[in-house]
Every structure is written in structure tokens, then in C-alpha cells.
Amino acid sequence: MKGMIGRKIGMARVFDDKGDVVPVTVIEAGPCAVVEVKTKGKHGYNAIQIGFGRRKKSRAKKPLVGVYAKAGLEPAQLLREIRLEDISGFKVGMELRADVFKVGEQVRVTGVTKGKGFQGVVKRWGFHGCGDAHGSTSHRRPGSIGQCAYPGRIWKNKHMPGHTGAARKTIRNLEVVKVDPENNLIAVKGAVPGHSRSYVMVRGQ
């Protein structure tokens, strides 16, 4: 498995060989510096820690500054760990760029969805709502949600109004349509979670 921290730039479109439109999401993948290499003998598993972006030392906490100082690197905006079976080709300080992904490869992208705030059941769960007659006062309400004598309460996990979005989500089987190593950009077919300029994690299947 391979992975990269990236930033969602936005959506665009490209044309395939047949001239058909392909909707894509452009992601700034890297560059990511390897901060630490973990081995199975020392840590119990094989993994690498990578950093993305830049952060002022004055804005970083002291333990985090120490982690980067040990690797001889400047503090990054994000630090993530990726478990790998083979870590022989990785060294502390090396830089990973967008060319780790190839055109036609399948990837999965993890991000935080857009926050929608507090929403009712119609928008949150797709309820149809109640009647639209003049005498109705329950146009977008959930309707009957409880029982009578038994059990006399609302069942657990009942779809109710509440906070919508701002949740971690992974989209799988996204095809890499284009790779631009010079600008550290990749284009994947379809949409990925999050708003523009939000951070995402791109990993191989």
C-alpha cells in the first residue's frame, strides 16, 4: 500500500480518447517528507510517517517540533502515518511526490465532508415530509416518531434532526486519470469528500 497527503483543489473536466467528458477532482498530492520510519522489530509493525505543508515553529507544539527536529526537518502542517509491508526503500528526509501514482491506478480518498450544520429530517435523511394542505402545520416534520403505551419512547438509532456533515468519509475505487509530477497534481475520476482547499488522504487500494 502507498499513500500521500494532499489538498483538494477543486473539480474540473477532461476529455478521454473518444472525446467524452470525464469529471475529475484535482488534488495537490505532496510533496510529503518522510519524518520517521517505523520497523517491525522496534515498533511492532512497519510504517512511515509523512508530513505535508509548512507550519511556523511558533505555531507548533513543542513535542511536535522535537519530532521534526530529530528528522532534521521543518514542522509540517499535517503529520500522518501509513502502514507498509516493505519499507526498505524509504529513508528519513526523502521526499514523496505525485509520481508515486500512475494513470489508470485505483485509489481511495479519505477526507472530512462539508459541514451542513443542524438540519431537519428532510434534508438530512431524505424524508418526504407531511401534508402540504392549508391546514397542515407539519410540512417538513418527521411525523410519528414514538409509540403509545409500549415502549413509550423513541427507538435507538431513529432518524432524527441533527448535525449534518463534517464527518470522516472514504471514497474507494477512484481512477487516476492524470498525473502532473512537476506541479504535484493528480486528477481522479469523480468527486472526493471535503470542500476546496481541504486536506485529504490518498491511498492505493
C-alpha positions as a LaTeX table, in Angstrom:
\begin{tabular}{lrrr}
\hline
Residue & $x$ (\AA) & $y$ (\AA) & $z$ (\AA) \\
\hline
Met1 & 0.00 & 0.00 & 0.00 \\
Lys2 & 1.16 & 3.53 & $-0.74$ \\
Gly3 & $-0.28$ & 6.84 & 0.29 \\
Met4 & 0.09 & 10.58 & 0.16 \\
Ile5 & $-1.32$ & 13.59 & 1.99 \\
Gly6 & $-2.92$ & 16.07 & $-0.36$ \\
Arg7 & $-5.09$ & 19.13 & $-0.66$ \\
Lys8 & $-8.28$ & 19.21 & $-2.70$ \\
Ile9 & $-8.02$ & 21.94 & $-5.33$ \\
Gly10 & $-11.47$ & 21.55 & $-6.87$ \\
Met11 & $-13.34$ & 19.84 & $-9.68$ \\
Ala12 & $-12.70$ & 20.09 & $-13.41$ \\
Arg13 & $-13.21$ & 18.03 & $-16.53$ \\
Val14 & $-11.00$ & 16.27 & $-19.05$ \\
Phe15 & $-11.71$ & 14.54 & $-22.35$ \\
Asp16 & $-10.87$ & 10.90 & $-22.99$ \\
Asp17 & $-9.71$ & 9.34 & $-26.26$ \\
Lys18 & $-13.30$ & 9.12 & $-27.52$ \\
Gly19 & $-13.96$ & 12.79 & $-26.81$ \\
Asp20 & $-16.28$ & 12.10 & $-23.89$ \\
Val21 & $-16.26$ & 14.39 & $-20.86$ \\
Val22 & $-14.79$ & 12.88 & $-17.68$ \\
Pro23 & $-15.47$ & 14.77 & $-14.41$ \\
Val24 & $-12.36$ & 14.80 & $-12.23$ \\
Thr25 & $-11.18$ & 16.17 & $-8.90$ \\
Val26 & $-7.78$ & 17.83 & $-8.91$ \\
Ile27 & $-5.67$ & 17.08 & $-5.83$ \\
Glu28 & $-2.35$ & 18.61 & $-4.84$ \\
Ala29 & $-0.57$ & 15.42 & $-3.80$ \\
Gly30 & 2.60 & 16.23 & $-1.91$ \\
Pro31 & 5.41 & 16.85 & $-1.73$ \\
Cys32 & 5.47 & 14.86 & 1.52 \\
Ala33 & 8.65 & 14.42 & 3.53 \\
Val34 & 9.32 & 11.18 & 5.38 \\
Val35 & 9.59 & 12.16 & 9.06 \\
Glu36 & 10.05 & 8.71 & 10.62 \\
Val37 & 10.40 & 5.11 & 9.52 \\
Lys38 & 8.96 & 2.51 & 11.89 \\
Thr39 & 10.14 & $-1.09$ & 11.79 \\
Lys40 & 8.52 & $-4.27$ & 12.97 \\
Gly41 & 11.49 & $-5.13$ & 15.16 \\
Lys42 & 11.41 & $-1.86$ & 17.08 \\
His43 & 7.78 & $-0.73$ & 16.92 \\
Gly44 & 5.94 & $-3.98$ & 16.20 \\
Tyr45 & 4.86 & $-3.00$ & 12.67 \\
Asn46 & 6.22 & $-1.41$ & 9.50 \\
Ala47 & 5.12 & 2.13 & 8.73 \\
Ile48 & 6.28 & 5.56 & 7.66 \\
Gln49 & 5.26 & 8.96 & 8.97 \\
Ile50 & 4.94 & 11.71 & 6.38 \\
Gly51 & 4.39 & 15.44 & 6.70 \\
Phe52 & 2.59 & 17.81 & 4.34 \\
Gly53 & 2.61 & 21.60 & 4.17 \\
Arg54 & 4.51 & 24.07 & 6.32 \\
Arg55 & 3.88 & 25.41 & 9.78 \\
Lys56 & 5.70 & 28.08 & 11.77 \\
Lys57 & 7.63 & 26.78 & 14.75 \\
Ser58 & 5.84 & 29.31 & 16.91 \\
Arg59 & 2.52 & 27.73 & 15.92 \\
Ala60 & 3.62 & 24.12 & 16.56 \\
Lys61 & 3.63 & 22.38 & 19.92 \\
Lys62 & 6.99 & 21.56 & 21.45 \\
Pro63 & 6.67 & 17.74 & 21.26 \\
Leu64 & 5.86 & 18.03 & 17.56 \\
Val65 & 8.79 & 20.39 & 17.00 \\
Gly66 & 11.04 & 17.80 & 18.63 \\
Val67 & 9.81 & 15.09 & 16.25 \\
Tyr68 & 10.72 & 17.16 & 13.22 \\
Ala69 & 14.00 & 18.36 & 14.75 \\
Lys70 & 15.06 & 14.74 & 15.19 \\
Ala71 & 14.49 & 14.20 & 11.47 \\
Gly72 & 16.18 & 17.47 & 10.55 \\
Leu73 & 13.02 & 18.90 & 9.00 \\
Glu74 & 10.83 & 21.96 & 9.45 \\
Pro75 & 7.43 & 21.41 & 11.13 \\
Ala76 & 4.70 & 20.45 & 8.68 \\
Gln77 & 1.03 & 21.33 & 8.72 \\
Leu78 & $-0.10$ & 17.69 & 8.85 \\
Leu79 & 1.57 & 14.50 & 10.06 \\
Arg80 & 0.14 & 11.12 & 9.09 \\
Glu81 & 1.25 & 7.51 & 9.37 \\
Ile82 & 0.95 & 4.88 & 6.64 \\
Arg83 & 1.49 & 1.20 & 7.32 \\
Leu84 & 3.52 & $-0.64$ & 4.70 \\
Glu85 & 4.68 & $-4.21$ & 4.26 \\
Asp86 & 8.00 & $-3.20$ & 2.70 \\
Ile87 & 9.81 & $-0.10$ & 3.97 \\
Ser88 & 13.23 & $-0.87$ & 2.54 \\
Gly89 & 13.03 & 1.96 & 0.00 \\
Phe90 & 12.21 & 4.71 & 2.50 \\
Lys91 & 14.61 & 6.91 & 4.45 \\
Val92 & 14.06 & 9.81 & 6.83 \\
Gly93 & 14.15 & 13.09 & 4.94 \\
Met94 & 13.31 & 11.73 & 1.49 \\
Glu95 & 10.53 & 13.46 & $-0.42$ \\
Leu96 & 7.50 & 11.74 & $-1.90$ \\
Arg97 & 5.88 & 13.36 & $-4.91$ \\
Ala98 & 2.76 & 12.86 & $-7.00$ \\
Asp99 & 4.51 & 10.46 & $-9.39$ \\
Val100 & 4.07 & 7.61 & $-6.90$ \\
Phe101 & 0.64 & 7.22 & $-8.54$ \\
Lys102 & 0.20 & 6.06 & $-12.12$ \\
Val103 & $-2.52$ & 6.80 & $-14.67$ \\
Gly104 & $-5.21$ & 4.11 & $-14.58$ \\
Glu105 & $-4.48$ & 3.15 & $-10.98$ \\
Gln106 & $-7.31$ & 2.72 & $-8.48$ \\
Val107 & $-7.06$ & 4.77 & $-5.27$ \\
Arg108 & $-9.21$ & 5.59 & $-2.25$ \\
Val109 & $-9.51$ & 9.11 & $-0.91$ \\
Thr110 & $-10.35$ & 9.95 & 2.71 \\
Gly111 & $-11.49$ & 13.38 & 3.82 \\
Val112 & $-13.93$ & 15.29 & 6.00 \\
Thr113 & $-17.24$ & 16.05 & 4.31 \\
Lys114 & $-18.67$ & 19.55 & 4.12 \\
Gly115 & $-20.42$ & 20.65 & 7.30 \\
Lys116 & $-24.11$ & 21.50 & 6.87 \\
Gly117 & $-24.92$ & 22.47 & 10.46 \\
Phe118 & $-28.18$ & 21.46 & 12.15 \\
Gln119 & $-30.63$ & 20.09 & 9.59 \\
Gly120 & $-34.09$ & 18.57 & 9.66 \\
Val121 & $-35.05$ & 15.09 & 8.58 \\
Val122 & $-35.99$ & 16.12 & 5.03 \\
Lys123 & $-32.52$ & 17.34 & 4.16 \\
Arg124 & $-30.59$ & 15.05 & 6.50 \\
Trp125 & $-32.28$ & 11.74 & 5.72 \\
Gly126 & $-34.40$ & 12.43 & 2.62 \\
Phe127 & $-37.82$ & 12.19 & 4.34 \\
His128 & $-40.81$ & 13.13 & 2.19 \\
Gly129 & $-42.36$ & 15.31 & 4.88 \\
Cys130 & $-46.01$ & 15.56 & 5.79 \\
Gly131 & $-49.01$ & 17.02 & 4.01 \\
Asp132 & $-48.97$ & 20.34 & 2.14 \\
Ala133 & $-52.62$ & 21.21 & 2.73 \\
His134 & $-53.59$ & 24.62 & 4.10 \\
Gly135 & $-54.49$ & 23.18 & 7.49 \\
Ser136 & $-51.24$ & 21.24 & 7.91 \\
Thr137 & $-48.66$ & 22.54 & 10.39 \\
Ser138 & $-46.18$ & 19.70 & 9.85 \\
His139 & $-44.84$ & 20.25 & 6.36 \\
Arg140 & $-41.24$ & 19.14 & 6.99 \\
Arg141 & $-41.60$ & 17.34 & 10.28 \\
Pro142 & $-40.73$ & 13.62 & 10.69 \\
Gly143 & $-44.29$ & 12.65 & 11.65 \\
Ser144 & $-44.97$ & 9.99 & 14.28 \\
Ile145 & $-41.69$ & 9.01 & 15.92 \\
Gly146 & $-42.81$ & 7.31 & 19.13 \\
Gln147 & $-45.20$ & 4.61 & 20.28 \\
Cys148 & $-48.19$ & 4.61 & 22.59 \\
Ala149 & $-48.14$ & 2.66 & 25.86 \\
Tyr150 & $-45.19$ & 0.43 & 24.91 \\
Pro151 & $-42.32$ & 1.14 & 24.80 \\
Gly152 & $-43.31$ & 4.78 & 25.29 \\
Arg153 & $-40.04$ & 6.15 & 23.96 \\
Ile154 & $-38.13$ & 6.76 & 20.74 \\
Trp155 & $-36.19$ & 3.77 & 19.46 \\
Lys156 & $-32.42$ & 4.00 & 19.41 \\
Asn157 & $-30.87$ & 4.98 & 16.05 \\
Lys158 & $-34.13$ & 6.55 & 14.88 \\
His159 & $-33.52$ & 9.05 & 12.09 \\
Met160 & $-33.91$ & 12.44 & 13.70 \\
Pro161 & $-32.89$ & 16.06 & 13.05 \\
Gly162 & $-29.30$ & 16.87 & 13.99 \\
His163 & $-25.85$ & 17.93 & 12.90 \\
Thr164 & $-25.16$ & 17.05 & 9.28 \\
Gly165 & $-21.82$ & 16.62 & 7.53 \\
Ala166 & $-18.33$ & 17.28 & 8.92 \\
Ala167 & $-17.73$ & 13.53 & 9.13 \\
Arg168 & $-14.78$ & 11.43 & 8.02 \\
Lys169 & $-15.57$ & 9.57 & 4.80 \\
Thr170 & $-13.66$ & 7.38 & 2.34 \\
Ile171 & $-14.45$ & 7.04 & $-1.37$ \\
Arg172 & $-13.00$ & 3.88 & $-2.91$ \\
Asn173 & $-12.16$ & 2.74 & $-6.45$ \\
Leu174 & $-11.37$ & 6.18 & $-7.86$ \\
Glu175 & $-9.37$ & 6.03 & $-11.08$ \\
Val176 & $-6.31$ & 8.23 & $-11.54$ \\
Val177 & $-6.93$ & 9.99 & $-14.85$ \\
Lys178 & $-3.94$ & 12.34 & $-15.00$ \\
Val179 & $-0.65$ & 12.88 & $-13.15$ \\
Asp180 & 1.40 & 16.10 & $-13.23$ \\
Pro181 & 4.65 & 15.43 & $-11.31$ \\
Glu182 & 6.09 & 18.90 & $-11.95$ \\
Asn183 & 3.22 & 20.64 & $-10.17$ \\
Asn184 & 2.44 & 17.73 & $-7.79$ \\
Leu185 & $-1.09$ & 17.39 & $-9.11$ \\
Ile186 & $-3.22$ & 14.33 & $-9.75$ \\
Ala187 & $-6.72$ & 14.13 & $-11.22$ \\
Val188 & $-9.04$ & 11.36 & $-10.06$ \\
Lys189 & $-12.32$ & 10.47 & $-11.71$ \\
Gly190 & $-15.36$ & 11.58 & $-9.71$ \\
Ala191 & $-15.84$ & 13.55 & $-6.51$ \\
Val192 & $-14.00$ & 13.29 & $-3.19$ \\
Pro193 & $-15.13$ & 14.40 & 0.29 \\
Gly194 & $-14.49$ & 17.91 & 1.58 \\
His195 & $-14.53$ & 21.49 & 0.41 \\
Ser196 & $-11.92$ & 23.11 & $-1.82$ \\
Arg197 & $-8.54$ & 23.57 & $-0.09$ \\
Ser198 & $-9.37$ & 20.87 & 2.45 \\
Tyr199 & $-6.86$ & 18.13 & 3.28 \\
Val200 & $-7.35$ & 14.59 & 2.06 \\
Met201 & $-5.51$ & 11.29 & 2.28 \\
Val202 & $-4.90$ & 9.45 & $-1.00$ \\
Arg203 & $-4.01$ & 5.77 & $-0.69$ \\
Gly204 & $-3.70$ & 2.82 & $-3.02$ \\
Gln205 & $-6.30$ & 0.08 & $-3.00$ \\
\hline
\end{tabular}
